[in-house]
Amino acid sequence: PGFPNEQFWFVDACRHTPAIARRFEELAGALKLDVPTSGGEISPLILAASTGETAYARPGGRTLFYEALEWAFAGGAATGPKDDIPNWHISVNQLIEHLPKRVNDLALEHDAEQNIEFAGKIGNIILQHLDEPPEVNLTISLMPDGAAAKSTGKLSRNGTDVVISDHTDWPLQLAGKAGLYIIEIEADDPFQNIARPANIEPPSCEEILTVTT
């Protein structure tokens, strides 16, 4: 049997050259095949560190790369249903978009830097389907100055499920399911009422609404 057409590789390791390697012209390893094997049609390789750099871990705990992957597959790198995909999912392109920043943000919390790399045969295929929409941190702010004090907000998911109503403490901050929302603002003079849709997607979303006069 041949290799599967789709393969995924995650390498969670530092990429420094060992000092002892300088003593050898070639390090072939324990197994060297006469005929190279063929890979799949799509085989993304995701490396936890760039060439010559360090992949960090918490003392006695998990690696930052593992934490970032766990966050991504829990929904942090998810995207919504498409015409041919009926549910929320994580694809290779979503990892390429969100994973580097997540890993480096975790490293920056400890005054370090960690840059991941993508190699291999890249293709935008789905890595995971989600049973339900992921959680998203949402922030809604109002402009101009003075509008917040005269505005009451209502937030509905899918236009029907009321998530929050009679909201007056701006900016509005909450964690809720990703999806299409309707934001409605009732404002006193001199401002006007407004209503607008907002497509809320991971990993976080900030909406700034201008309440016109």
C-alpha positions as CSV (number, residue, x, y, z in Angstrom):
1,P,0.0,0.0,0.0
2,G,1.1,3.5,-0.7
3,F,1.1,6.6,1.5
4,P,-2.2,8.5,2.2
5,N,-2.8,11.4,-0.1
6,E,-3.0,13.8,2.8
7,Q,-0.5,13.8,5.6
8,F,0.1,16.3,8.5
9,W,3.3,16.8,10.3
10,F,3.9,18.7,13.6
11,V,7.4,19.0,14.8
12,D,7.7,20.4,18.4
13,A,11.4,20.8,18.9
14,C,14.3,23.3,18.9
15,R,16.2,23.7,15.7
16,H,19.8,24.3,16.9
17,T,22.5,22.2,15.3
18,P,24.1,20.0,18.0
19,A,27.7,20.9,18.7
20,I,28.8,17.3,18.1
21,A,27.5,17.5,14.5
22,R,30.5,19.6,13.6
23,R,32.7,16.5,14.0
24,F,30.9,14.7,11.2
25,E,30.6,15.3,7.5
26,E,27.3,13.4,7.3
27,L,24.7,12.2,9.8
28,A,22.7,9.6,7.9
29,G,20.7,8.3,10.9
30,A,19.9,4.8,11.9
31,L,18.0,4.0,8.7
32,K,18.9,4.8,5.1
33,L,16.6,3.5,2.4
34,D,17.9,2.6,-1.1
35,V,14.7,3.9,-2.7
36,P,13.1,7.0,-1.3
37,T,9.4,6.7,-0.4
38,S,6.9,9.1,-2.0
39,G,4.8,11.4,0.1
40,G,1.2,12.4,-0.2
41,E,-0.2,14.9,-2.6
42,I,-0.6,17.3,0.3
43,S,1.7,17.1,3.4
44,P,2.0,20.3,5.4
45,L,4.9,20.4,7.8
46,I,4.5,22.8,10.8
47,L,7.7,23.4,12.7
48,A,7.6,24.9,16.3
49,A,10.8,27.0,15.7
50,S,12.6,28.6,12.8
51,T,16.1,27.5,11.7
52,G,18.6,27.9,14.5
53,E,15.9,29.1,17.0
54,T,14.5,27.7,20.3
55,A,11.1,26.2,20.9
56,Y,10.1,27.0,24.5
57,A,8.2,25.2,27.2
58,R,6.9,26.1,30.6
59,P,9.1,24.6,33.4
60,G,7.6,21.3,34.3
61,G,4.7,21.9,31.9
62,R,3.8,21.9,28.3
63,T,5.5,23.5,25.3
64,L,4.2,26.8,24.0
65,F,3.7,25.2,20.6
66,Y,1.5,22.5,22.1
67,E,-0.6,25.2,24.0
68,A,-1.1,27.1,20.8
69,L,-2.2,24.0,18.9
70,E,-4.6,23.1,21.6
71,W,-6.0,26.7,21.5
72,A,-6.3,26.5,17.7
73,F,-8.1,23.2,17.6
74,A,-10.4,24.2,20.4
75,G,-11.8,26.9,18.1
76,G,-9.3,29.8,18.2
77,A,-8.4,29.2,14.5
78,A,-11.8,28.2,13.4
79,T,-13.8,29.6,10.5
80,G,-17.5,29.4,9.7
81,P,-19.5,27.3,7.3
82,K,-18.9,27.7,3.6
83,D,-21.0,26.7,0.6
84,D,-19.5,23.2,0.5
85,I,-18.7,22.9,4.2
86,P,-21.8,22.9,6.5
87,N,-20.0,23.4,9.8
88,W,-17.3,25.3,11.6
89,H,-13.9,23.9,10.9
90,I,-10.1,24.4,11.2
91,S,-8.1,24.3,7.9
92,V,-4.4,24.6,7.0
93,N,-4.9,28.2,5.9
94,Q,-6.5,29.1,9.3
95,L,-3.4,27.7,11.1
96,I,-1.1,29.6,8.8
97,E,-3.1,32.8,9.6
98,H,-3.5,32.4,13.4
99,L,-0.9,30.0,14.8
100,P,2.3,32.1,14.4
101,K,0.9,35.1,16.3
102,R,-0.5,32.8,19.1
103,V,2.8,31.1,19.6
104,N,4.8,34.3,19.7
105,D,2.3,36.0,22.0
106,L,2.8,33.2,24.5
107,A,6.5,33.6,24.2
108,L,6.3,37.4,24.6
109,E,4.6,36.9,28.0
110,H,8.0,35.7,29.2
111,D,10.1,38.2,27.2
112,A,11.1,35.6,24.6
113,E,10.5,35.2,20.9
114,Q,9.4,32.1,19.0
115,N,8.7,31.9,15.3
116,I,7.2,28.9,13.7
117,E,7.6,27.8,10.1
118,F,5.4,26.1,7.5
119,A,7.0,23.8,4.9
120,G,6.2,20.7,2.8
121,K,3.3,20.5,0.3
122,I,0.9,23.1,1.5
123,G,-2.7,22.7,0.6
124,N,-5.8,24.3,2.2
125,I,-7.5,21.1,3.5
126,I,-9.6,20.7,6.6
127,L,-7.9,19.4,9.8
128,Q,-10.9,19.3,12.1
129,H,-14.6,19.8,12.1
130,L,-16.3,21.4,15.1
131,D,-19.6,20.1,16.5
132,E,-20.7,23.7,17.4
133,P,-19.5,27.3,16.9
134,P,-16.5,28.2,19.0
135,E,-16.4,30.8,21.8
136,V,-15.3,34.4,20.8
137,N,-14.4,37.4,22.9
138,L,-16.5,40.3,21.6
139,T,-16.0,44.0,22.3
140,I,-18.5,46.7,21.0
141,S,-17.6,50.3,21.4
142,L,-19.6,53.4,20.5
143,M,-18.5,56.7,18.9
144,P,-18.4,59.7,19.0
145,D,-17.7,60.9,22.6
146,G,-21.0,61.3,24.4
147,A,-22.8,58.6,22.5
148,A,-22.3,55.9,25.1
149,A,-24.0,57.8,27.8
150,K,-27.2,58.1,25.7
151,S,-27.3,54.7,24.1
152,T,-29.0,51.4,25.0
153,G,-27.9,48.2,23.2
154,K,-29.4,44.9,22.2
155,L,-27.4,42.0,20.7
156,S,-29.2,39.1,18.9
157,R,-27.5,36.0,17.4
158,N,-28.9,34.9,14.1
159,G,-31.4,37.7,14.3
160,T,-33.6,35.8,16.8
161,D,-31.7,34.6,19.9
162,V,-31.4,37.6,22.2
163,V,-27.9,37.5,23.9
164,I,-28.1,40.7,25.8
165,S,-30.6,43.6,26.0
166,D,-31.0,47.0,27.7
167,H,-27.2,47.3,27.8
168,T,-25.9,50.7,28.9
169,D,-22.4,50.0,30.3
170,W,-20.1,50.7,27.3
171,P,-17.9,49.2,25.9
172,L,-19.9,45.9,25.8
173,Q,-17.6,43.0,26.5
174,L,-18.7,39.3,26.5
175,A,-17.7,35.8,25.4
176,G,-20.3,34.1,23.2
177,K,-20.7,31.7,20.3
178,A,-19.3,32.8,16.9
179,G,-21.8,33.5,14.2
180,L,-23.9,36.2,12.6
181,Y,-25.3,38.8,15.1
182,I,-27.5,41.9,14.8
183,I,-26.5,44.9,16.9
184,E,-29.2,47.4,17.7
185,I,-28.7,50.7,19.4
186,E,-31.5,52.9,20.7
187,A,-30.1,56.4,21.3
188,D,-31.5,59.6,22.8
189,D,-31.2,63.0,21.1
190,P,-29.2,64.2,19.4
191,F,-28.1,60.7,18.3
192,Q,-30.1,58.3,16.1
193,N,-31.0,54.6,16.4
194,I,-29.0,52.2,14.4
195,A,-29.0,48.4,13.6
196,R,-26.3,46.5,11.7
197,P,-25.2,42.9,11.2
198,A,-21.8,41.7,12.5
199,N,-20.1,38.4,11.6
200,I,-18.3,37.4,14.8
201,E,-15.4,35.0,14.2
202,P,-12.5,33.7,16.3
203,P,-10.2,34.4,17.8
204,S,-11.7,37.8,19.0
205,C,-13.7,40.5,17.5
206,E,-14.0,44.3,18.1
207,E,-16.8,46.3,16.6
208,I,-16.8,50.1,16.7
209,L,-20.2,51.7,16.0
210,T,-20.7,55.3,15.0
211,V,-24.0,56.6,16.4
212,T,-24.9,59.4,14.0
213,T,-26.6,62.7,14.9
